[in-house]
C-alpha cells in the first residue's frame, strides 16, 4: 500500500488512524498479531523491528526463542473489523544477531528464496499462481472432545437435513445433497454474504475473479482469485481467510476451510493454477504443443507429479486432508495429468484458450496448508522438473482423459496414488526432499522440525477413539 514511511505517516494523519496492527505468521500458517497506538509509530520499527517469542510460533526451542519481527510497509491495509481505526500490516522474521539476518525458518522468507532461486536459474522471471478457495458457511457449530464426552453438531440454514423441520417458517428451499453447484437464489441463500466478502477483499486490494456456490449443499462456497507471485499470493491467502471469517462472524455465521467437515458431502480443496513468465511472456504456451502447452510446461508438470507424494506434506498437512482425498470420488488422488479431468492430480483446463493465461492446475491441495510453504514447494518441484527434463508423458503420467475410476483394476493399478494419511505423506517427505533444499530454499533442520510437529498432530488424532469406532466395536 505504501512505498515510504512518509506516505504511511501521512495516510494515518489524513484517515485518523489510531492503532497499528502487526501480523506475524506461525509455522502452521496461523496469523498472530500485536497492536501499538499510532503515537508509538516510528521509522525505527521498520529498521530495528519488534521483539517476540518465536517458540510460541512453532519456529524454535524455548532456549533460542528471541526473535525480531520487521513489518513490510507495502502490505499495509485498513482493517475493516476494528471499532478503532486501525492499519494492519504483515512482515518478516529476523534472527537476533549482529548482522540481523532473516530467520531461515520464516515461511515468508522461504517463499522469497524460492522466487529468487527461480530467477537465478534463468528459467523464468516469475511464477504466477491463482488459488481457488472452497469453504463451508454454517449457522452453528458445537464440538467437544473430552475423555467422557465426544460430540460434533453442525447446522446450516439451507442444508438438506432441515427439510423435515416443522418449526415455522420452513420455506422449503434447501439444497440437495451434492446439489449446490452454482445454485441460484433462493437456494443460494449466501449470495449476499459472498458479495459482501468480495467487496471487503477488493477494498483490501485483493483481486477476485469470481464467486459462487459450490457442490456441497449445506453452504459450500468458492472464491477464486486473479494471478500473483507466490509470496504475494501467500500474503493474500492469509488476508483472505481473515476477511472471510470476520465477515461471516459480522453476519452471525461461521465458516471453515477444513478439507472434510461433513461426511458424505463435497470436501474443500484449494486448487492452484500456475504458469511461468519470462520477459513478460507466458512460457507455458506453445500453439503447436499438446493442449497448447510448451515443453517447459510439461517438464514443470513432470517435476510436480514426480514429487507429488512428498509435496503433500506441505500442500495437505492436516489429518483431515486425507478424509477428502479418498479414491472413487471427484477428489484428485491419481498421480497423473489430463485435460478437464477432475480426478487427476494435475488438470489442464480445457476452457483456457488465451495464450497469456495458458496453464495447468494442481488439484489436491487444501487451505489447511501454510501457503508460503505450499506455494514454495510446488515451485521447487516444478523447477526440478525443468532442470531434469522430466517429461510426464514419457514417465507414464498421462494424459488420462477418462474417468480413472472406470478403468479396470489392472489399468488403474498402473497409476500411482497419493498418500492415504498424513503420516504416509510425511514418510514420503522424509525420503524425497532434496529438491526443496536447492538454493538454500528449505534447510534440513526446517524440514525436520516441520515433520516432527506434524507427526505430533497425527499422533494426537490417531491415539484418540473415534465415535464411529463405538458403532463398529462397542458390542464385541
C-alpha positions in Angstrom: 0.0 0.0 0.0 2.9 2.4 0.8 6.3 2.9 -0.7 7.8 5.1 2.1 7.4 5.8 5.8 6.3 9.4 4.9 3.4 8.0 2.9 2.4 5.8 5.8 2.5 8.6 8.3 0.5 11.0 6.0 -2.2 8.3 5.5 -2.5 7.8 9.2 -3.0 11.5 9.8 -5.4 12.0 7.0 -7.5 9.0 7.9 -7.5 9.4 11.7 -5.7 6.0 12.2 -5.4 5.4 15.9 -3.8 1.9 16.0 -1.2 0.0 14.0 -1.7 -3.8 14.0 1.2 -6.1 13.1 0.6 -9.6 11.9 3.1 -12.4 12.3 2.8 -15.9 10.8 3.1 -19.1 12.9 4.8 -22.1 11.4 1.4 -23.7 10.6 0.2 -20.6 8.7 -1.9 -19.3 11.6 -2.0 -15.5 12.0 -0.8 -13.9 15.3 -0.9 -10.2 16.0 0.0 -7.4 18.3 -1.1 -3.8 18.2 0.5 -0.4 19.1 -1.0 3.1 19.3 -0.2 5.2 16.3 1.6 7.6 18.6 4.3 4.9 19.0 4.8 4.5 15.3 8.3 5.5 14.2 10.9 4.7 11.4 12.9 2.6 14.0 10.2 -0.1 14.0 10.9 -0.7 10.3 14.7 -0.8 10.9 15.0 -2.5 14.3 11.7 -4.4 14.4 9.7 -5.7 17.4 10.9 -8.5 19.6 8.8 -11.6 20.2 8.9 -15.2 21.5 9.5 -17.5 18.4 8.9 -20.7 20.4 5.2 -19.8 20.6 5.1 -19.7 16.8 6.5 -23.2 16.4 9.8 -21.9 14.9 12.3 -22.9 17.5 13.0 -24.1 21.0 12.3 -22.1 24.2 16.1 -21.6 24.9 16.5 -19.9 21.5 13.2 -18.2 21.1 14.0 -14.4 21.0 13.3 -13.1 17.5 12.5 -9.8 15.8 9.6 -9.0 13.5 10.1 -6.3 10.9 6.8 -5.1 9.2 6.5 -4.8 5.5 5.2 -1.3 4.7 3.9 -2.3 1.3 1.5 -4.8 2.9 -0.5 -2.3 4.9 -4.3 -2.1 4.7 -7.0 -0.5 6.7 -8.7 -3.2 8.8 -12.5 -3.1 8.4 -13.3 -5.1 11.6 -12.0 -2.9 14.4 -14.1 -0.2 16.1 -11.0 1.9 16.5 -9.5 3.0 13.0 -6.6 0.5 12.6 -4.0 0.0 9.9 -2.7 -3.6 9.6 0.5 -5.0 8.0 2.4 -8.3 7.8 6.1 -8.7 7.8 9.3 -10.8 8.1 11.0 -12.6 11.0 14.7 -12.0 11.7 17.1 -13.8 14.0 18.8 -11.8 16.7 22.4 -11.3 15.6 24.9 -8.5 14.9 24.1 -8.7 11.2 20.3 -9.1 11.6 19.9 -12.0 9.2 16.4 -13.2 8.0 15.4 -16.2 10.0 15.8 -19.2 7.7 12.6 -21.0 9.1 10.4 -18.0 8.4 7.8 -19.2 5.9 7.6 -15.8 4.2 11.4 -15.8 3.7 11.3 -19.4 2.3 8.8 -18.2 -0.3 11.1 -15.3 -1.2 14.1 -17.7 -1.5 12.1 -19.9 -3.9 11.2 -17.0 -6.1 14.9 -15.8 -6.1 16.0 -19.4 -7.0 13.7 -19.3 -10.0 15.2 -16.0 -11.2 18.8 -17.1 -10.6 18.1 -20.3 -12.6 17.4 -18.2 -15.7 14.3 -20.4 -16.3 11.8 -17.6 -15.8 11.3 -14.2 -14.1 8.1 -15.1 -12.2 5.8 -17.9 -11.1 2.2 -16.8 -11.4 -0.4 -18.7 -9.4 -4.1 -18.4 -8.6 -5.8 -20.5 -5.9 -9.4 -21.4 -5.7 -10.7 -21.2 -2.1 -13.5 -23.6 -1.1 -15.1 -23.3 2.3 -18.3 -24.1 4.2 -20.5 -21.5 5.9 -22.5 -22.7 8.9 -25.1 -21.1 11.2 -23.9 -23.0 14.2 -21.2 -25.4 15.3 -20.7 -27.3 18.6 -17.8 -29.7 19.1 -16.0 -31.2 22.1 -13.5 -33.9 22.8 -13.2 -35.0 26.4 -12.4 -38.5 27.7 -16.0 -39.0 28.5 -17.8 -36.7 26.1 -17.2 -36.6 22.3 -19.6 -34.6 20.1 -20.0 -32.6 16.9 -23.1 -30.8 15.7 -23.2 -28.6 12.6 -26.2 -26.6 11.2 -26.8 -24.6 8.1 -30.0 -22.9 7.1 -30.1 -24.3 3.6 -28.9 -27.8 4.4 -30.8 -30.8 3.2 -31.2 -32.1 6.8 -33.5 -29.1 7.5 -36.2 -30.3 5.1 -38.1 -32.0 7.9 -38.1 -29.0 10.2 -41.7 -28.4 11.3 -40.9 -25.2 13.1 -42.4 -22.1 11.4 -41.1 -20.9 9.0 -39.7 -23.6 6.7 -39.8 -22.2 3.2 -38.5 -25.5 1.6 -35.6 -24.1 -0.3 -32.8 -26.4 0.9 -30.1 -27.6 -1.4 -30.0 -31.3 -2.2 -27.0 -33.4 -1.0 -24.2 -32.7 -3.5 -26.7 -30.3 -5.2 -25.3 -26.9 -4.5 -23.1 -26.3 -7.6 -23.9 -22.8 -9.0 -27.3 -22.9 -7.2 -29.3 -19.7 -7.8 -31.4 -17.9 -5.2 -33.5 -18.7 -3.2 -31.5 -21.9 -3.0 -28.3 -19.9 -2.8 -29.1 -18.2 0.5 -25.4 -17.0 0.8 -25.1 -14.8 -2.3 -25.3 -11.5 -0.4 -22.8 -12.8 2.1 -20.3 -13.7 -0.6 -20.7 -10.4 -2.3 -20.0 -8.6 1.0 -16.9 -10.8 1.3 -15.7 -9.9 -2.1 -16.3 -6.2 -1.6 -14.1 -6.3 1.5 -11.5 -8.3 -0.4 -11.4 -5.7 -3.2 -11.1 -2.9 -0.6 -8.0 -4.6 0.7 -6.5 -4.8 -2.8 -7.3 -8.4 -3.4 -8.5 -9.0 -7.0 -11.3 -11.6 -7.2 -12.0 -13.5 -10.4 -15.5 -14.7 -9.3 -17.5 -16.3 -6.5 -20.3 -18.9 -6.5 -22.0 -21.7 -4.5 -20.1 -24.9 -4.7 -21.2 -28.6 -4.9 -21.7 -29.0 -1.1 -25.4 -28.4 -0.4 -25.1 -27.2 3.2 -23.3 -23.9 2.4 -20.2 -24.8 0.4 -18.8 -21.7 -1.4 -15.9 -20.8 -3.6 -13.9 -17.6 -4.3 -11.3 -17.6 -7.0 -8.5 -15.0 -7.2 -6.6 -13.5 -10.0 -2.9 -14.4 -10.5 0.0 -13.2 -8.5 3.5 -14.4 -7.4 3.9 -17.0 -4.6 4.9 -14.8 -1.7 2.4 -12.1 -2.6 -0.3 -14.7 -3.1 0.5 -16.3 0.3 0.1 -12.8 1.9 -3.2 -12.5 0.1 -4.3 -16.0 1.1 -3.9 -15.3 4.8 -5.6 -11.9 4.4 -8.5 -13.6 2.5 -9.1 -16.1 5.3 -9.0 -13.3 7.9 -11.5 -11.2 5.9 -13.9 -14.1 5.1 -14.0 -15.4 8.7 -14.7 -11.9 10.1 -17.4 -11.0 7.5 -19.1 -14.3 8.4 -19.0 -13.5 12.1 -20.2 -10.0 11.4 -23.3 -11.6 9.9 -23.8 -14.1 12.7 -22.3 -17.1 10.8 -19.2 -19.2 11.0 -17.0 -20.7 8.2 -14.3 -23.3 7.9 -11.7 -24.2 5.3 -11.4 -27.7 6.8 -11.0 -30.2 3.9 -13.7 -32.5 5.1 -16.1 -31.1 7.7 -19.1 -33.2 6.6 -19.1 -36.9 5.9 -20.8 -37.7 2.6 -20.6 -34.1 1.2 -18.0 -32.5 -1.1 -14.7 -31.6 0.5 -12.9 -28.2 0.5 -9.9 -28.1 -1.8 -7.6 -25.2 -2.8 -6.8 -25.9 -6.4 -3.7 -23.9 -7.5 -3.4 -22.7 -11.2 0.1 -21.9 -12.3 2.3 -20.7 -15.2 5.7 -19.1 -15.7 6.6 -15.6 -17.1 9.8 -14.7 -18.8 10.3 -11.3 -20.3 6.6 -10.7 -19.8 5.6 -13.8 -21.9 3.8 -16.9 -20.6 6.4 -19.6 -21.4 3.8 -22.4 -20.7 2.2 -21.6 -24.0 3.1 -23.2 -27.3 0.5 -23.2 -30.1 2.0 -26.4 -31.5 2.1 -28.3 -28.2 -0.4 -30.7 -26.7 -3.4 -28.7 -25.5 -1.3 -25.5 -26.3 1.3 -26.3 -23.6 5.1 -25.9 -24.1 7.8 -28.4 -23.4 8.8 -26.3 -20.3 5.2 -26.6 -19.1 5.4 -30.3 -19.3 8.7 -30.5 -17.6 7.4 -28.3 -14.8 4.3 -30.6 -14.6 6.6 -33.7 -14.6 8.5 -32.3 -11.5 5.3 -31.8 -9.6 4.0 -35.3 -10.5 7.3 -36.9 -9.6 7.4 -35.3 -6.2 3.6 -35.3 -5.7 3.7 -37.7 -2.7 6.3 -35.6 -0.9 4.6 -32.3 -1.7 1.5 -33.5 0.2 3.5 -32.9 3.4 3.2 -29.2 2.7 0.1 -28.8 0.5 -2.1 -31.1 2.6 -0.6 -31.0 6.1 -3.6 -32.0 8.2 -5.0 -35.3 9.2 -8.4 -34.0 7.9 -6.8 -33.5 4.5 -6.9 -37.3 3.9 -10.6 -37.5 4.7 -11.2 -35.6 1.5 -8.6 -37.4 -0.7 -10.5 -40.7 -1.0 -10.4 -42.8 -4.1 -13.6 -43.1 -6.1 -14.9 -39.6 -5.7 -14.1 -36.3 -7.5 -11.2 -35.6 -5.2 -7.9 -35.9 -7.1 -5.9 -38.9 -5.8 -4.4 -40.3 -9.1 -0.9 -39.2 -9.8 -1.4 -38.3 -13.5 -2.5 -35.4 -15.7 -5.4 -34.9 -18.0 -7.5 -32.3 -19.8 -10.7 -31.4 -18.0 -10.5 -34.5 -15.8 -11.1 -33.6 -12.1 -9.9 -37.0 -10.7 -6.3 -36.3 -11.8 -3.6 -34.6 -9.7 -3.0 -32.2 -12.5 -5.7 -30.9 -14.7 -5.3 -28.8 -17.9 -8.3 -26.5 -18.0 -9.9 -27.1 -21.4 -11.7 -23.7 -21.4 -8.5 -21.7 -21.3 -7.6 -20.5 -24.9 -5.8 -17.2 -24.2 -2.1 -17.7 -24.7 -1.3 -15.3 -21.9 -3.2 -17.5 -19.4 -2.3 -21.0 -20.6 -1.7 -23.1 -17.5 -2.5 -26.2 -15.6 -3.7 -26.7 -12.0 -2.6 -28.8 -9.1 -5.8 -30.1 -7.5 -5.1 -32.0 -4.3 -4.0 -29.0 -2.1 -6.3 -27.6 0.6 -6.3 -24.4 2.8 -5.0 -26.1 5.9 -1.6 -25.5 4.4 0.8 -22.7 5.2 0.5 -21.0 1.8 4.1 -19.8 1.8 5.4 -23.3 2.2 2.9 -24.9 -0.2 3.5 -22.4 -3.0 7.3 -22.6 -2.5 7.3 -26.4 -2.5 5.2 -26.5 -5.7 7.6 -24.0 -7.4 10.7 -26.0 -6.3 9.2 -29.3 -7.7 8.4 -27.6 -11.0 12.0 -26.2 -11.3 13.3 -29.6 -10.6 11.2 -31.0 -13.4 12.6 -28.4 -15.8 16.2 -28.9 -14.7 16.0 -32.7 -15.1 13.6 -32.6 -18.1 11.1 -34.8 -16.5 8.5 -35.4 -19.3 5.3 -36.7 -17.7 4.2 -38.3 -21.0 7.4 -40.4 -21.2 7.2 -41.2 -17.4 3.7 -42.7 -17.9 1.8 -39.9 -16.1 -0.7 -39.4 -18.9 -2.7 -37.9 -20.4 -5.6 -39.9 -18.9 -8.7 -38.2 -20.5 -11.1 -40.7 -19.0 -12.8 -41.3 -15.6 -9.9 -43.1 -14.0 -12.2 -44.9 -11.6 -13.9 -46.6 -14.5 -10.7 -48.3 -15.6 -10.2 -51.9 -14.9 -8.3 -52.7 -11.6 -5.3 -53.8 -13.7 -5.2 -50.5 -15.6 -5.9 -48.4 -12.6 -3.1 -50.1 -10.7 -0.6 -48.7 -13.2 -1.4 -45.1 -12.0 0.2 -44.1 -8.8 -1.9 -42.9 -5.9 -1.4 -40.0 -3.4 -0.7 -40.8 0.3 -3.7 -42.0 2.2 -2.8 -40.4 5.5 -0.7 -37.5 6.9 1.8 -40.0 8.3 2.3 -41.5 4.9 2.8 -38.1 3.3 5.4 -37.2 6.0 7.2 -40.5 5.3 7.4 -39.5 1.6 8.6 -36.1 2.5 11.4 -37.6 4.7 12.7 -39.7 1.8 12.2 -37.1 -1.0 13.0 -33.5 -0.2 16.4 -32.8 -1.8 14.6 -30.7 -4.5 13.4 -28.4 -1.7 16.8 -27.7 -0.3 18.4 -26.5 -3.5 19.5 -22.9 -3.4 19.1 -23.0 0.3 15.3 -22.5 0.0 14.5 -25.0 2.8 17.1 -26.3 5.2 17.3 -29.9 6.5 16.6 -28.6 10.0 13.5 -26.8 8.9 12.1 -29.9 7.2 12.9 -32.0 10.2 11.2 -29.5 12.5 8.1 -29.4 10.2 7.8 -33.2 10.0 8.3 -33.6 13.8 5.5 -31.1 14.6 3.1 -32.6 12.0 3.8 -36.1 13.4 2.7 -34.8 16.8 -0.7 -33.7 15.2 -1.1 -37.1 13.5 -0.3 -39.0 16.7 -2.8 -36.8 18.7 -5.6 -37.9 16.3 -4.5 -41.5 15.8 -4.4 -42.2 19.6 -7.9 -41.0 20.3 -11.0 -43.1 20.0 -13.3 -42.1 17.1 -17.1 -42.0 17.7 -17.7 -44.3 14.8 -15.5 -46.9 16.4 -18.1 -47.3 19.1 -20.7 -48.1 16.5 -18.4 -50.7 14.9 -16.9 -52.4 18.0 -18.7 -51.4 21.3 -20.8 -54.6 21.4 -18.0 -57.0 20.5 
